[in-house]
Amino acid sequence: MNSSVSPEEFCRAMMQDYERQWKLAQGHAQRHPLRIKMDQLDALMQHKMSQEEFERMLIEGVSGDDWELGLLCADLEPRWRAARDGKPHSQ
């Protein structure tokens, strides 16, 4: 991804990665952390945000009261920074 990546493009790419991981995991329980991240990301993708709004949401989500959103934001935030800066992110 390059510095012109939009939050929408980033979220679609992350959802594809999560779905790939889920398929490899053969679908664990609905409360599995990966499933929770996928559900949270799906809800997030319903809102169009600017890069600034997206970054603010990620930062606030990590330290907020919603642990499920925090789980997703903690995973996405460093990946978003790498994508935004055009750097590969190692998992």
LINCORSUL-V729217 format. One line per field, one symbol per residue. ss: DSSP state (H for helix, E for strand, C for the rest). Layout:
ss = ???
//
This chain:
ss = CCCCCCHHHHHHHHHHHHHHHHHHHCCCCCCCHHHHHHHHHHHHCCCCCCHHHHHHHHHHHHHCCCHHHHHHHHHHHHHHHHHHCCCCCCC
//
